[in-house]
């Protein structure tokens, strides 16, 4: 009796190994996506649970929503992507300015 399990992948052809690897990878990706959806739903529930206590919390909510919008934009929609980037920069500038006042 062998101490180590037999690696069956070495006894199959390259095409079968590749197909198995692709199935395993797809399964892992699907599991990761499901976990991400669950975490995203939990975050959105938390963000929607109560009004923002201050400007910092309001900005974090807006950043999240703008990030979702940016992900859904077509690559050709550069004007809106630029507007989102500038809005994020405005948030950084205004929050930085408010912490120094």
C-alpha positions in Angstrom: 0.0 0.0 0.0 1.3 3.4 -1.0 1.8 6.2 1.6 0.8 8.9 -0.9 -2.3 8.9 -3.0 -1.9 8.3 -6.7 -2.1 11.4 -8.9 -4.6 10.3 -11.6 -4.0 13.5 -13.6 -0.6 12.1 -14.7 -2.3 9.0 -16.3 -4.6 11.0 -18.5 -4.0 12.8 -21.7 -3.3 16.5 -21.9 -6.8 17.3 -23.3 -8.5 15.5 -20.3 -6.1 17.3 -17.9 -6.9 20.6 -19.4 -10.7 20.0 -19.3 -10.4 19.0 -15.6 -8.4 22.1 -14.8 -10.9 24.3 -16.6 -13.8 22.7 -14.7 -12.0 23.1 -11.4 -11.1 26.7 -12.1 -14.7 27.6 -13.3 -16.1 26.0 -10.1 -13.7 28.1 -8.0 -14.6 31.3 -9.8 -18.3 30.6 -9.4 -17.9 30.0 -5.7 -15.8 33.3 -5.4 -18.5 35.2 -7.3 -21.2 33.9 -5.0 -19.2 34.8 -1.9 -18.6 38.3 -3.4 -22.4 38.7 -4.1 -23.1 37.8 -0.5 -20.6 40.2 0.9 -21.8 42.9 -1.5 -25.4 42.4 -0.3 -24.3 42.6 3.3 -22.5 45.8 2.6 -25.5 47.3 0.8 -27.8 46.3 3.7 -25.4 48.0 6.1 -25.2 51.2 3.9 -29.0 51.4 3.6 -29.7 50.6 7.3 -29.4 54.1 8.6 -28.7 57.6 7.4 -25.1 58.8 7.4 -24.0 60.2 10.7 -21.6 62.7 9.1 -20.1 63.8 5.8 -17.5 61.1 5.8 -20.1 58.4 5.9 -22.2 60.1 3.2 -19.1 60.3 1.0 -18.4 56.6 1.5 -21.9 55.7 0.4 -21.6 58.0 -2.6 -18.2 56.5 -3.5 -19.7 53.0 -3.4 -22.6 54.0 -5.7 -20.3 55.9 -8.0 -18.0 52.9 -8.2 -21.0 50.7 -9.2 -22.0 53.2 -11.8 -18.4 53.3 -13.2 -18.3 49.5 -13.5 -21.5 49.5 -15.5 -20.3 52.2 -18.0 -19.3 51.3 -21.5 -15.6 51.7 -22.2 -16.6 54.3 -24.8 -18.3 56.5 -22.2 -15.2 58.5 -21.3 -17.1 61.7 -20.4 -19.0 60.1 -17.6 -16.0 58.1 -16.4 -14.0 61.4 -16.3 -16.9 63.0 -14.3 -16.9 60.2 -11.8 -13.1 60.4 -11.4 -13.3 64.2 -10.8 -16.1 63.7 -8.3 -14.0 61.2 -6.4 -11.1 63.7 -6.4 -13.5 66.4 -5.1 -14.5 64.1 -2.3 -10.8 63.6 -1.4 -10.1 67.3 -1.6 -13.1 68.4 0.5 -12.6 65.7 3.1 -8.9 66.5 3.4 -9.7 70.2 3.7 -12.4 69.6 6.4 -10.0 67.6 8.6 -7.5 70.4 8.5 -10.0 73.1 9.5 
